[in-house]
């Protein structure tokens, strides 16, 4: 057999073995990019079902994209797409890759397996998964995962609720029993019990599928039920469903703790004083950072994680709630310091919470 043919076969075999070894995504070769230096970086963002207007996760992602557009100007070209139904997630990711977008972002856990599949078909596209995790990624893969230590922020929320409750009973309402929401719940319960060991924490979930994140009426009913059972502070991690919790709780003069964005200003003026705080998760920061790093040529495959230490998770303070937080803040800051130093261990799931 011709020596040149043998060399070609050997190179093909090595390439195949490397692709298999890379796991769930392609090996990303920036030198093979379609882009010319003079062309803008094309960035496509696919929100999750529910899209803009959820006043939480999706809106935060869109804000991060808009910040990147404003700051980087002509150096980036951005597009934001919203799926109407579940099947749209893959269609929209593929459409952006087919249109030769350089950076394609998917929002949340429901994109996990889809991005794994699509990334294999488009090795010259960098994919970013926000707030979800794909196991086995390497630095030379074309998928980057941005995740958060939301349990650290939730721990502070639980501590604040425990310091503010008068009844000794507080509540938590989650969208669906998924790992990211249960992590939030575990941190919230742990923080509350750290401050007040005998506190009662009522937990409810809106649903088991997508409806859990887009059913504000049902979430409001769950909040009403918790208040009837004595809860006077209720925290939620339920996406758009959380708007129902905010409305019902604040309209009855009880305290609510929001999520992802500062939700004080999503309510009518007369209800704003009943928002104790919101656990801000740096979704906007993650979207912006992914664009910034890609522009610099520094975005690697693998994992980026944000917590209290790097302000990727924090509690909201504003001109409306500062009076509510005034007597709590010294203790909250003390607890925050303990978490960052490692002195306080925050459980990341229910199993760790029970231990």
Secondary structure as the mmCIF struct_conf table of DSSP 4:
data_model
#
loop_
_struct_conf.conf_type_id
_struct_conf.id
_struct_conf.beg_label_comp_id
_struct_conf.beg_label_asym_id
_struct_conf.beg_label_seq_id
_struct_conf.end_label_comp_id
_struct_conf.end_label_asym_id
_struct_conf.end_label_seq_id
HELX_RH_AL_P HELX_RH_AL_P1 UNK A 3 UNK A 21
TURN_TY1_P TURN_TY1_P1 UNK A 22 UNK A 22
BEND BEND1 UNK A 24 UNK A 25
HELX_LH_PP_P HELX_LH_PP_P1 UNK A 26 UNK A 26
STRN STRN1 UNK A 27 UNK A 27
HELX_LH_PP_P HELX_LH_PP_P2 UNK A 28 UNK A 28
HELX_RH_3T_P HELX_RH_3T_P1 UNK A 30 UNK A 32
BEND BEND2 UNK A 34 UNK A 34
TURN_TY1_P TURN_TY1_P2 UNK A 37 UNK A 38
BEND BEND3 UNK A 39 UNK A 39
HELX_LH_PP_P HELX_LH_PP_P3 UNK A 40 UNK A 40
STRN STRN2 UNK A 41 UNK A 47
HELX_LH_PP_P HELX_LH_PP_P4 UNK A 48 UNK A 48
TURN_TY1_P TURN_TY1_P3 UNK A 49 UNK A 50
TURN_TY1_P TURN_TY1_P4 UNK A 52 UNK A 53
BEND BEND4 UNK A 54 UNK A 56
HELX_RH_AL_P HELX_RH_AL_P2 UNK A 57 UNK A 72
HELX_RH_3T_P HELX_RH_3T_P2 UNK A 73 UNK A 75
STRN STRN3 UNK A 76 UNK A 82
BEND BEND5 UNK A 84 UNK A 85
TURN_TY1_P TURN_TY1_P5 UNK A 86 UNK A 87
HELX_RH_AL_P HELX_RH_AL_P3 UNK A 88 UNK A 98
TURN_TY1_P TURN_TY1_P6 UNK A 99 UNK A 100
BEND BEND6 UNK A 102 UNK A 102
STRN STRN4 UNK A 103 UNK A 107
BEND BEND7 UNK A 108 UNK A 108
HELX_RH_3T_P HELX_RH_3T_P3 UNK A 109 UNK A 111
HELX_RH_AL_P HELX_RH_AL_P4 UNK A 112 UNK A 121
TURN_TY1_P TURN_TY1_P7 UNK A 123 UNK A 124
BEND BEND8 UNK A 125 UNK A 125
STRN STRN5 UNK A 126 UNK A 130
BEND BEND9 UNK A 131 UNK A 131
TURN_TY1_P TURN_TY1_P8 UNK A 135 UNK A 136
TURN_TY1_P TURN_TY1_P9 UNK A 139 UNK A 140
STRN STRN6 UNK A 141 UNK A 141
BEND BEND10 UNK A 142 UNK A 142
STRN STRN7 UNK A 143 UNK A 148
HELX_RH_AL_P HELX_RH_AL_P5 UNK A 150 UNK A 164
BEND BEND11 UNK A 166 UNK A 168
STRN STRN8 UNK A 169 UNK A 176
BEND BEND12 UNK A 177 UNK A 177
HELX_RH_AL_P HELX_RH_AL_P6 UNK A 179 UNK A 195
TURN_TY1_P TURN_TY1_P10 UNK A 197 UNK A 198
STRN STRN9 UNK A 200 UNK A 207
BEND BEND13 UNK A 208 UNK A 209
HELX_RH_3T_P HELX_RH_3T_P4 UNK A 210 UNK A 213
BEND BEND14 UNK A 214 UNK A 214
HELX_RH_AL_P HELX_RH_AL_P7 UNK A 216 UNK A 228
TURN_TY1_P TURN_TY1_P11 UNK A 229 UNK A 230
BEND BEND15 UNK A 232 UNK A 232
STRN STRN10 UNK A 233 UNK A 237
HELX_RH_3T_P HELX_RH_3T_P5 UNK A 239 UNK A 241
HELX_RH_AL_P HELX_RH_AL_P8 UNK A 242 UNK A 251
TURN_TY1_P TURN_TY1_P12 UNK A 252 UNK A 253
STRN STRN11 UNK A 255 UNK A 259
BEND BEND16 UNK A 260 UNK A 261
HELX_RH_3T_P HELX_RH_3T_P6 UNK A 263 UNK A 266
BEND BEND17 UNK A 267 UNK A 267
TURN_TY1_P TURN_TY1_P13 UNK A 269 UNK A 271
HELX_RH_3T_P HELX_RH_3T_P7 UNK A 272 UNK A 274
STRN STRN12 UNK A 275 UNK A 281
HELX_RH_AL_P HELX_RH_AL_P9 UNK A 283 UNK A 296
TURN_TY1_P TURN_TY1_P14 UNK A 297 UNK A 297
BEND BEND18 UNK A 301 UNK A 301
STRN STRN13 UNK A 302 UNK A 306
HELX_RH_3T_P HELX_RH_3T_P8 UNK A 308 UNK A 310
TURN_TY1_P TURN_TY1_P15 UNK A 311 UNK A 311
BEND BEND19 UNK A 312 UNK A 312
STRN STRN14 UNK A 313 UNK A 315
TURN_TY1_P TURN_TY1_P16 UNK A 319 UNK A 321
HELX_RH_AL_P HELX_RH_AL_P10 UNK A 322 UNK A 325
TURN_TY1_P TURN_TY1_P17 UNK A 326 UNK A 328
HELX_RH_AL_P HELX_RH_AL_P11 UNK A 329 UNK A 341
TURN_TY1_P TURN_TY1_P18 UNK A 342 UNK A 342
BEND BEND20 UNK A 343 UNK A 344
HELX_LH_PP_P HELX_LH_PP_P5 UNK A 345 UNK A 347
BEND BEND21 UNK A 348 UNK A 349
HELX_RH_AL_P HELX_RH_AL_P12 UNK A 350 UNK A 354
#
